[in-house]
């Protein structure tokens, strides 16, 4: 029979596969050619009356555009996409031809935003996209492809603001402790294309956005700063943030001019009836596919949440307590003081982490309802954060796996019931990268720490230096690393717990 590790790996691959650009686009998008041609997106029909145009921005957009061009064929008149610097070369080296445009493509590719920061190239790309949108008529259809990282690739400050001035203001806000949401509100207010700006410029053309979400909860106005979604924020909100961080009297002249006049962003509610925003890929969709696969392998599979976030040490504790609970149920100890204690710990941790839409009571009820002795697979996704203390090399997924390994080791030392269970945990980034390493994440099991000690590796020392990657590379020849190579997509991270008696 396959090992738990092989099962875990196949679950991860199938989850990522379902949100890879080509299969994802082919599932979501079709062109019906007979009669009056129509674009069919997830059951919605959009007539192609005259010309079909395409624009896009984000880390996964090159692969999305290649698939779109294949589907649209000759109906596509022209396209412009902005993608991260060096992505063509990376995909070529990884042998991912299907993610690249064909020679003689009608889509122009502009690479920019080095190190995910807006730069002159990204500004040029945004300008070209703006020009295309402004020239559209009521009979045209604009297909917009959006993925994470799109914000830095679409900088177009409202004149007379210069890109440098906007960047400097953002940096000043960040250095004073502004949250990412606050930074985005200020950026959006000073942008031509963000916060619905692109959709407004394309009016009266029909705008259809296909979105790959890399944000918890898939909020349309946050992903890539929502160029085709109505912004839920106003100039007032922007002024409040600048006041809060004491920057109102420290603004470049150009920013003052825009904030005081601001005719480009009317206060009257804008009309978005010509726009359809459709999420075609997300963490939830990837987890659904992993669940299907797990059930096919004979597991009782449950999805905990697609919105796991918070400090990696706390999240590791949550997973360790969850594993304890499943093992208690497996050992026929589904009731009693130990079970109640673990359950109490879990509820408290979940409350502290404030994970949206997680009904833990309901989840635990489903867990207890599983038939005893059946292998269990618990799936989750989201994005954790790491407080950097050391100078080591790693990423949030490898650190999470290592912390779970340490937690399971400590629980074993305290004679927990997990002894009779075979357990594996993994965490991986769906983009195939975890921090500055070639790994996407890592696996761990309860024996990890003890085995590492025999090899002379002390897990706690590596953790205190945020050096999870060095640990996994040295331990058992890197067998516990999850290495997939670039995937060309990104829907945050995926975690799984596999347990069999």
Phi, psi and omega in degrees: 000156180293149176284162177301325181296317179296320176300312182301317181296319181290328176295315181297315182297320181289325178297315180292320181303324184287340177249017173285145189312308187297304180298324181295314180293320183293329177287325189270331194235132176219151176245120178266119190265334186287144183068221176282119184300141179226145174267122179254119179237111178048047177085351176265142181248132178237113181295137176264092186283316183231262185253149180247123180243160180223135169227159179195161180201137178140172186288332184257006191286334179297313178294322179296319182292321179299317179292319181297317183296323178296319182288320187277333179056223186291345181293337180283122182274316186194149177215154175223127174232147174245129185227163183297146179305131174086001186290325179299314182297316180299317181291323178297313181296327180279001178070027183261067183302325186294346179269357185254151178288151177287158172301156182063024177294151177273001183258124178273133181250126176244121179263134180198201179054057177302137182054031178061029176242139179298136180219186185300321180295315179298323179296319178298316180298316180297321179297319180294320179294319179299315181297317180298314183297320184293336184270005186278154179246175183298336182269359181270157176238129179249117176265124183246126179253126186229133171219175180303151183085000182290335184297312181292338183270001184228051182274123176213082182298147177294125179300147007271017182293135176266154180304318181300319183294319180294318180297317182297319180296316179299317180297319179298317178299315182298317182292340178266008173093018178293141179284159181304323179298319181294319178300318182294324179296317180294314179304314183298318184295331183262011184250148176282320191260334183283170177057041177089357184300318181298316180298320181292321180292329183282345179305140006269015180293156175283131182244123177238116181256129175253122193239130172257114189271132173240026182236138180301129179085355178052048180286120186301325185276358179256322183300120182053029180063024169054056181296338180242015180242143178301131180281139179270011183236157182238174175303324179303315180300319180297314180298321180298318181294316180297324178293314182305320182262018172060039183247001187297329183258017185232026188266148171300149180309315185301319181293319177302313180305311184295317183291331181275325181269297177046050177286340183290337180243088184298149180279339176297143181298128182282159182266126179244021184292344180269004187244138170234121177257122184232121177279117182253352177209136181200170177301320180300315180296321179295318180294322178301318180293318179299322180297315178302315180296318182297319179296323177297331179273003176096009179273151163276112188250136179228140174261122181285305182188151174257014185230035179290125177211172180120177184294135190302327179293320179291319180296322177299320178297319179302313181294321180297317180295323180296317178298317178303316184296316179297319181293325176298315179298319179298323183276008180074019179252045183290357175223171176110172188299320182294317179299315181296324181293312180298317180299317178300316178301317181298312182298322180292315179300316181297322179294318180295321183284345178048056180278119184297148175054026174260112176261088188293323178304312182295319180298314182294328177296316179297323180297316182289336181281354182288148181291136183299144176086347180280138178300144185242139174232121177250127183245147177204164178207172181143215182206118179269170177236149180243129172276112183283124175241331185253188183244016183286184182243131180182199177201171188295329182287316179294321180294321179298314180299318181293321179292323176295318178303317180294319179298318180293323178297315181294321180296322180295320180297331179269028177047060179276169183280009187284352184307325185273357183255148169264127189228136167223143177235141170218156174222133182214148176275129184291346177275358178084006180228140178230103183065206185274031185243170179274000180268154175267342182167206183202162175254156168212160175220169185299335182275356187307309187293317180297317179294323180295320179300324178294332177272005179078023180250123180260110186304319185296325179296316179297318181295320183292343178255014184048047188243042185299324184294318178299320178300305185296328179294323183276333186280121178048043175060030176077014183300333184271357178281145175260107182241116183241342190078170179307138179256341181079011177221175174195112173233047181068214188250159176231135176239148175217145173242123176244128184225128170223147183280000000 
